[in-house]
Amino acid sequence: MSHVVVCGGSLDEWCETDSVSWSKRIDTVVDSIASMGARWITVCPYGGDVSSDRREALIARLVDSLFGTRRGDRVWHVSRRGVVVIVDTCADGRERLAHAVATIPEGVDVDEESLKLAVLAPALDDPDLVIIFGDPTTLPPSLVWELAYSELVFLNVPWSDFDAEHVEMAVDDFERRERRFGGVDS
């Protein structure tokens, strides 16, 4: 497992989360997943919409609390365990896809590989696992690309209440699955 996406909470909930809580939440995810060999962890909201001023304040808080680097709507940093953590504040998967296409340099063909690199940057691999904190009957609007080749694990736990045990349960569920990448039994 090289890339895990954690999806949960609304942008409004994210904006209400203070710097200390952000650091603890990211550390919980990293500590629960790093031992599984993950090199990248992407964290994205389940959905929601906030004003551009609130989103800018959120991004500034993330940069400060994670000692991160900003790239568009994302903040990323290398955790103390060597895992690159990408926090993506875009809650609309279509918007994120459009922004990614706009970053592809002129003259480069827009194909699956160039689109993957633009959507997932700085990660290089499609997510193996997507952990979704929320309603197990609804796909989050923030995820578009990540649904193609990833295993989804839904945990009906509020974003504000998840802990290391929940993340570990999702990883355990993932490890018990037989991945066929769209193949069917013959």
C-alpha positions in Angstrom: 0.0 0.0 0.0 1.7 3.2 -1.1 -1.1 5.8 -1.2 -4.1 6.3 1.2 -6.8 8.9 0.9 -8.7 9.9 4.0 -12.0 11.7 3.3 -14.2 13.2 6.0 -15.8 16.3 7.4 -17.2 19.3 5.7 -15.2 22.3 4.8 -17.1 24.2 7.5 -15.9 21.6 10.1 -12.4 21.9 8.8 -12.5 25.7 9.2 -13.6 25.3 12.8 -10.7 23.0 13.6 -7.8 24.7 15.4 -4.1 24.2 14.6 -3.5 21.9 17.6 -6.4 19.6 16.6 -5.2 19.6 13.0 -1.7 18.5 14.0 -3.2 15.7 16.2 -5.6 14.5 13.5 -2.8 14.3 10.9 -0.5 12.6 13.4 -3.2 10.0 14.1 -3.6 9.2 10.5 0.1 9.1 9.8 0.9 6.9 12.8 -1.9 4.5 11.9 -0.9 4.1 8.2 2.9 4.7 8.0 3.7 1.3 9.4 1.8 -0.3 6.4 4.3 1.2 4.0 2.3 4.2 2.7 4.4 6.9 1.1 1.6 9.3 0.6 -1.5 10.2 2.5 -4.1 12.6 1.0 -6.7 14.1 3.3 -9.7 15.7 1.7 -13.1 17.0 2.9 -16.2 14.9 2.4 -18.0 18.0 0.9 -19.2 21.5 1.7 -18.6 25.0 0.6 -17.1 28.0 2.3 -16.3 31.5 1.3 -13.0 32.2 -0.4 -11.9 34.1 2.7 -12.6 31.2 5.1 -10.9 28.8 2.7 -7.8 31.1 2.6 -7.8 31.2 6.4 -8.0 27.4 6.5 -5.1 27.0 4.1 -3.0 29.5 6.2 -3.8 27.6 9.4 -2.8 24.3 7.7 0.5 25.8 6.5 1.2 27.0 10.0 0.1 23.9 11.9 1.7 21.4 9.6 4.8 23.5 8.7 3.6 22.8 5.2 4.0 24.0 1.6 1.1 25.5 -0.3 0.4 24.5 -3.9 -2.9 25.9 -5.1 -5.7 24.5 -2.8 -3.3 21.9 -1.2 -0.9 22.0 1.7 1.6 19.3 1.9 4.5 18.3 4.2 6.8 15.4 5.0 5.7 13.9 8.3 8.2 12.9 11.0 7.7 9.3 9.8 8.8 10.3 6.2 5.3 10.1 4.7 4.2 12.9 2.5 0.8 14.2 3.7 -1.3 16.2 1.3 -4.3 18.1 2.6 -6.5 19.1 -0.2 -9.1 21.8 0.6 -11.1 21.4 -2.5 -14.5 19.7 -1.8 -15.7 19.5 -5.4 -14.1 16.7 -7.4 -15.1 18.3 -10.7 -13.4 21.6 -9.7 -10.3 19.7 -8.6 -10.2 17.8 -11.9 -10.6 21.1 -13.9 -7.8 22.7 -11.9 -5.6 19.7 -12.5 -6.1 19.9 -16.3 -5.2 23.5 -16.2 -1.8 22.7 -14.6 -0.8 20.3 -17.4 1.9 22.2 -19.4 1.1 23.2 -22.9 2.3 20.6 -25.5 1.8 17.7 -23.1 -0.9 15.3 -24.1 -3.9 15.1 -21.7 -4.0 11.4 -21.2 -4.6 9.2 -18.2 -1.0 9.4 -17.0 -0.6 13.2 -17.2 -4.0 13.7 -15.6 -3.2 11.3 -12.8 0.0 13.1 -12.0 -1.8 16.5 -12.1 -4.7 15.3 -9.9 -2.6 13.5 -7.3 0.5 15.7 -7.1 2.8 15.4 -5.4 1.9 11.8 -5.0 2.8 9.6 -7.9 0.6 6.5 -7.4 -3.2 6.1 -7.5 -4.6 5.6 -4.0 -4.8 2.0 -2.9 -7.3 2.7 -0.2 -9.8 5.5 0.4 -11.2 5.7 3.9 -14.4 7.7 4.0 -15.7 9.0 7.3 -19.4 9.4 6.5 -22.6 8.0 5.2 -21.8 4.5 3.6 -24.6 5.0 1.1 -23.3 8.1 -0.5 -20.1 8.8 -2.4 -18.4 12.1 -1.5 -18.5 14.8 -4.2 -14.9 15.6 -3.4 -13.7 12.3 -4.9 -13.7 11.7 -8.6 -10.4 10.4 -9.8 -9.7 8.4 -6.6 -12.7 6.1 -7.1 -11.3 4.4 -10.3 -8.7 2.0 -8.9 -9.1 2.3 -5.1 -10.6 0.1 -2.5 -13.2 2.1 -0.5 -13.8 1.6 3.2 -16.7 3.6 4.7 -16.7 4.3 8.4 -20.0 5.8 9.7 -18.0 7.9 12.2 -18.1 11.7 12.3 -14.9 13.4 11.2 -14.5 15.1 14.6 -14.7 11.7 16.4 -12.4 9.4 14.5 -9.3 8.0 16.2 -6.4 5.7 15.5 -8.6 2.6 16.1 -11.0 3.7 13.3 -8.1 4.1 10.8 -6.6 0.8 11.8 -10.0 -0.9 11.3 -10.2 0.5 7.8 -6.6 -0.7 7.0 -7.5 -4.2 8.4 -10.6 -4.3 6.2 -8.5 -3.4 3.2 -5.9 -6.0 3.9 -8.5 -8.8 4.0 -9.7 -7.9 0.5 -8.7 -9.6 -2.7 -8.0 -6.8 -5.1 -8.8 -7.7 -8.7 -8.7 -4.1 -10.1 -12.0 -4.5 -12.0 -11.5 -8.1 -12.9 -14.2 -10.7 -12.3 -14.0 -14.3 -11.4 -14.3 -16.6 -14.4 
